[in-house]
Amino acid sequence: MFYIYVLKSLKNGKRYVGSTGKEPEIRLSEHNSGSNNWTKVNKPFKLIYKEVYDNKREAIKREKFLKSGQGRKFLDQYIPR
């Protein structure tokens, strides 16, 4: 299983969109422990959205969409900040 997930920074309200082969809750824990520079600066986070996919290609395709202008509009409309 592969996932896309959306995190919300409790520090400043910014969103982070990612994809993973791990459970999103595990990635949340990794991000909150400072696993990359952007999330280290903007932590702590909470998981606000996730989707499940059967293959990595579809998950990455959806992640790229959610990072696009139309994808951000979708997130703004359907997922509260």
Secondary structure, 3 states (H helix, E strand, C coil): CEEEEEEEECCCCCEEEEEECCCHHHHHHHHHCCCCHHHHHHCCEEEEEEEEECCHHHHHHHHHHHCCHHHHHHHHHHCCC
